[in-house]
Amino acid sequence: MSIATVVDWNDLAGLALAGEQLTRDQARAVLRADSSERLALLAAAFRVRREYFGLRVHIHVLENAKLGACPEDCGFCSQSSKYSSPSGEAPIESVNELVAGAHRAAAAQAKRYCMVTATRGPSGRDLDVICEAAEKIKSELNIELCASLGFLTEKKAARLAASGIDRFNHNLETSESYFNKVVSTHTWKDRVETVQLAKQAGMTTCCGGIVGLGESDDDVLDLAYALRELQVDSVPVNFLDPRPGTPMSEHERVSPTYALNALCMFRFLNPRADIRVAGGREVTLRSMQALSLYPANSLFTSGYLTTGGAEPDSDHQMIRDMGFEIEMAGGELAAANVAPNVTSSPASTTALPVVR
């Protein structure tokens, strides 16, 4: 029997918009939806996305402020010193380099610029540089700032917030029960604590995970429900792009259909959150990348920490070809700088119906 006869995706959208939590069976049905249900499922997820974000897309740019030599043993990450032979602790970029990166992000029409370090937590020196850069960037640009620096203390979180960091990223990566199969040098609860410290300091929270680590459907569901319980503001959904030399180098990527289903499920369970199609987007979704904008309202451009990615012009074109708009910091729309013959409605450039 087709799953379409069991689940009405539009009913799930109604539950999400009413603030009700999907049952586990309903959420699992979304993950397992057949390809034949793709357009109906995406239309339902788009109904929820449109309610909170309209047709707007937020572009984010990552700056790898401190590369490699990380002492943690995250099994998916090539920046871990466990899976490489670093020649010593990597230096953090200078304040001027970080500020220059912010100017590049602004030129890419990014709403947010995220400074990231590969480390267990920020040293005093790292914190000095990030905070000084944040203050300088805020004095020069109208752009939102995010930082991803590992574990925080209450004092470090407060200092970051005072310097102008708007949002802090610290992903849970996977479910609590599967976490020890991915990382052994810290715990899932350690990560939750840092998310809570960032929130208490007044920063918004960016917290998501990676799909494709070898986890089960239940682990993906556990992650989505945990993020809902934490009430995070932003959920980056990454898809494992296996890195040579890591314990997960031989993992197969998830299918494009499963990736889209996962994005829809995260949208239903976290309807108000900034859902970002993140690392692995290009190589996992391939020709179906544009469809991710129906459940997701944001994306990374200009690549990731250890892998390349789409260039800004390509992403701008995709966004506008689909009839979406780029929202800058402050809420203003970015001026169009690509092909002029785009239309104003996603329905006119895809077979996907607009839900009224």
C-alpha positions in Angstrom: 0.0 0.0 0.0 1.3 3.4 -0.9 2.4 5.7 1.9 0.2 8.4 0.2 -2.9 6.4 1.4 -1.6 6.5 5.0 -0.4 10.0 5.4 -1.8 13.3 4.1 1.2 15.6 4.0 -1.0 18.7 4.1 -2.5 17.5 7.4 1.1 17.4 8.8 1.6 21.0 7.6 -1.6 22.0 9.4 -0.3 20.3 12.6 3.0 22.1 12.4 1.3 25.5 11.8 -1.0 24.9 14.7 2.1 24.4 17.0 1.4 20.7 17.5 4.2 18.2 17.5 4.1 15.4 14.9 3.9 11.9 16.3 6.9 9.7 15.8 5.1 7.6 13.3 4.2 10.7 11.3 7.7 12.0 11.3 9.1 8.6 10.3 6.6 8.5 7.4 8.1 11.8 6.1 11.6 10.3 6.2 10.4 7.2 4.4 8.2 8.9 1.8 8.5 7.4 -1.7 9.9 9.5 -4.6 6.4 9.5 -6.1 5.3 11.6 -3.2 8.1 14.1 -3.6 6.1 17.1 -4.9 3.2 16.6 -2.5 5.5 16.4 0.4 7.6 19.4 -0.7 4.4 21.4 -1.2 3.3 20.7 2.4 6.7 21.6 3.8 6.7 24.8 1.7 3.3 25.8 3.2 5.0 25.8 6.7 8.2 27.5 5.4 6.2 30.2 3.6 4.2 31.0 6.8 7.4 32.1 8.7 9.8 33.1 5.9 7.7 33.9 2.9 9.8 33.6 -0.3 13.0 34.9 1.4 16.3 33.0 1.5 19.1 33.7 3.9 22.6 33.3 2.6 25.4 32.4 5.0 29.1 32.4 4.5 31.6 30.4 6.6 35.1 31.6 7.4 37.5 28.9 8.5 39.3 31.0 11.0 41.5 28.3 12.4 42.2 25.2 10.3 42.9 21.7 11.6 44.9 20.4 14.6 41.6 19.9 16.5 42.1 17.6 19.5 38.6 16.1 19.3 38.0 12.8 17.4 34.7 13.5 15.5 34.7 10.6 13.1 33.4 12.6 10.1 35.9 15.5 10.4 39.3 15.8 8.6 40.3 18.6 10.8 40.8 16.3 13.7 44.5 15.8 14.7 43.6 12.1 15.2 43.3 11.6 11.4 46.1 13.9 10.2 49.6 14.8 11.0 49.6 18.4 12.0 52.9 20.2 12.5 51.7 22.0 15.6 48.7 24.0 16.7 47.3 26.0 13.7 47.2 29.8 14.2 44.0 31.7 14.1 43.5 34.2 11.3 44.3 37.8 12.0 41.6 40.4 12.8 42.2 41.9 9.4 41.8 38.6 7.6 38.5 38.0 9.4 37.3 41.4 8.6 38.2 41.0 4.9 36.2 37.7 5.0 33.2 39.6 6.2 33.5 42.1 3.3 33.5 39.1 0.9 30.4 37.7 2.6 28.6 41.0 2.3 29.6 41.1 -1.4 28.0 37.7 -1.8 24.7 39.1 -0.4 25.0 37.1 2.8 22.8 37.8 5.7 25.2 36.1 8.1 29.0 35.6 8.4 30.2 32.8 10.6 33.7 32.6 12.0 34.7 29.0 12.8 37.7 27.5 14.6 38.7 23.8 14.7 39.2 23.4 18.4 37.7 22.0 21.6 37.0 25.5 22.8 38.4 29.1 22.3 41.6 29.9 24.0 42.1 33.4 25.4 44.0 34.4 22.3 41.4 33.1 20.0 38.6 34.9 21.9 40.6 38.1 21.8 40.9 37.9 18.0 37.2 36.9 17.4 35.9 39.6 19.6 38.1 42.3 18.2 37.1 41.2 14.6 33.4 41.2 15.6 33.6 44.8 16.9 35.4 46.0 13.8 33.0 44.2 11.4 30.0 45.6 13.1 31.5 49.1 12.8 32.0 48.7 9.1 29.2 46.4 7.8 25.5 45.7 8.3 25.8 41.9 8.5 24.8 39.4 11.2 27.6 37.6 12.9 27.8 33.9 14.0 30.7 32.1 15.7 31.4 28.4 16.0 34.3 28.0 18.5 33.6 24.8 20.3 32.7 24.6 24.0 31.9 27.7 26.0 32.0 28.8 29.6 29.5 31.4 30.9 32.2 34.1 30.8 33.3 33.3 27.3 29.7 33.3 26.1 29.0 36.7 27.7 32.1 38.2 26.1 31.2 37.0 22.6 27.7 38.4 23.0 29.1 41.8 24.2 31.4 42.0 21.2 28.6 41.8 18.7 28.3 38.0 18.0 24.6 37.6 17.2 24.4 33.8 17.0 26.5 30.9 18.2 26.7 27.6 16.4 27.3 24.3 18.1 25.8 21.2 16.4 24.5 18.2 18.3 25.5 16.2 15.1 23.3 13.1 15.8 21.1 11.5 18.4 22.3 11.1 22.0 22.2 7.3 21.7 24.3 7.2 18.5 26.7 10.0 19.6 29.4 7.7 21.1 29.7 5.9 17.8 30.8 9.2 16.2 32.7 11.0 19.0 34.5 9.8 22.1 36.4 12.8 23.4 33.3 14.6 24.6 29.6 13.9 25.2 26.3 14.8 23.6 25.3 16.5 26.9 28.5 18.7 26.7 27.2 20.0 23.4 23.7 20.7 24.8 25.3 22.6 27.7 27.1 25.0 25.4 24.0 25.6 23.4 22.2 26.6 26.6 25.1 28.8 27.7 25.0 30.7 24.3 21.2 31.2 24.7 21.6 32.4 28.3 24.2 35.0 27.2 21.7 36.5 24.8 22.9 35.0 21.5 20.5 33.2 19.2 21.4 29.5 18.7 22.4 27.6 15.6 22.3 23.9 16.2 21.8 21.0 13.8 23.5 17.8 12.7 24.7 15.5 10.0 22.5 13.0 8.1 24.4 10.0 6.8 26.7 9.1 9.6 25.5 5.5 9.5 22.7 6.3 11.9 19.1 4.9 11.8 15.9 6.7 11.0 15.2 6.8 14.7 18.5 8.6 15.3 17.6 11.3 12.8 14.2 11.6 14.4 15.7 11.8 17.9 17.9 14.7 16.7 15.0 16.6 15.3 12.9 16.2 18.4 15.9 17.2 20.6 16.4 20.4 18.6 12.7 21.1 19.0 12.9 20.6 22.8 16.0 23.0 22.9 14.0 25.6 20.9 17.0 26.5 18.8 16.7 29.4 16.3 18.5 27.8 13.4 18.9 24.2 12.2 21.7 23.5 9.7 21.1 20.1 8.1 24.3 18.7 6.8 24.7 15.6 4.6 27.9 13.6 5.1 30.4 14.1 2.3 32.9 11.4 3.3 36.4 12.8 3.9 39.5 10.7 3.0 41.4 9.6 6.1 38.5 9.7 8.5 36.8 6.7 10.0 33.7 7.5 7.9 35.6 7.8 4.6 33.9 4.8 3.1 30.3 5.7 4.1 27.9 6.1 1.2 26.1 9.4 0.7 22.3 9.4 1.4 20.1 9.6 -1.7 18.7 13.0 -2.9 15.2 11.8 -2.1 16.1 10.9 1.5 17.9 14.3 1.9 14.8 16.2 0.8 12.6 14.1 3.0 14.9 14.9 6.0 14.7 18.6 5.3 10.9 18.3 5.2 10.8 16.4 8.5 13.1 19.0 10.2 10.8 21.7 8.9 7.6 20.1 10.3 9.2 19.5 13.7 10.9 22.9 13.9 8.5 25.1 11.9 9.7 28.5 13.0 13.4 27.7 12.8 15.8 28.9 10.2 16.3 25.5 8.4 19.5 25.6 6.4 20.6 23.2 3.7 24.2 23.0 4.7 27.3 20.9 4.1 27.1 18.2 1.4 24.3 20.0 -0.4 25.9 20.1 -3.8 27.2 16.5 -3.9 24.1 14.9 -2.2 21.2 16.7 -3.9 23.0 17.3 -7.2 20.4 18.3 -9.8 17.7 18.6 -7.2 19.4 21.3 -5.1 16.8 23.9 -6.0 14.0 21.8 -4.5 15.6 22.1 -1.1 14.4 25.7 -0.9 10.9 24.5 -0.4 11.5 23.2 3.1 14.7 25.2 3.8 14.9 29.0 3.9 18.7 29.4 4.1 21.9 27.9 2.6 25.7 28.2 2.7 27.5 29.6 -0.3 31.2 29.7 -1.2 31.9 26.3 0.2 32.4 24.7 3.7 35.1 24.1 6.2 36.9 21.2 4.5 35.0 20.9 1.2 34.2 23.2 -1.8 30.8 24.3 -2.7 28.7 26.4 -5.1 29.8 29.9 -5.9 27.6 32.9 -4.9 26.6 33.8 -8.5 25.4 30.2 -9.1 23.4 30.2 -5.9 21.9 33.7 -6.6 20.8 32.4 -10.0 19.2 29.3 -8.5 17.4 31.3 -5.8 16.0 33.8 -8.3 15.2 31.2 -11.0 13.0 29.5 -8.4 11.2 32.8 -7.8 12.7 33.3 -4.3 14.3 36.5 -2.9 17.6 37.0 -1.1 17.1 38.7 2.3 20.1 40.7 3.7 20.8 41.6 7.3 18.2 44.1 8.6 15.5 42.4 6.4 16.1 44.3 3.2 16.1 42.4 -0.1 19.3 42.1 -2.1 19.3 43.8 -5.5 19.0 41.4 -8.4 22.3 41.0 -10.2 21.6 38.0 -12.4 19.4 37.0 -15.3 16.5 39.5 -15.6 13.7 37.1 -16.8 13.0 35.5 -13.5 9.5 35.4 -12.2 8.0 36.2 -8.8 6.4 32.9 -7.9 8.0 29.5 -7.4 5.0 27.9 -9.0 5.9 29.4 -12.4 9.3 27.7 -12.6 8.6 24.3 -11.2 5.8 21.7 -11.3 5.4 22.0 -7.6 2.0 23.6 -6.7 1.8 26.6 -4.4 -0.4 25.8 -1.5 -3.0 28.4 -0.8 
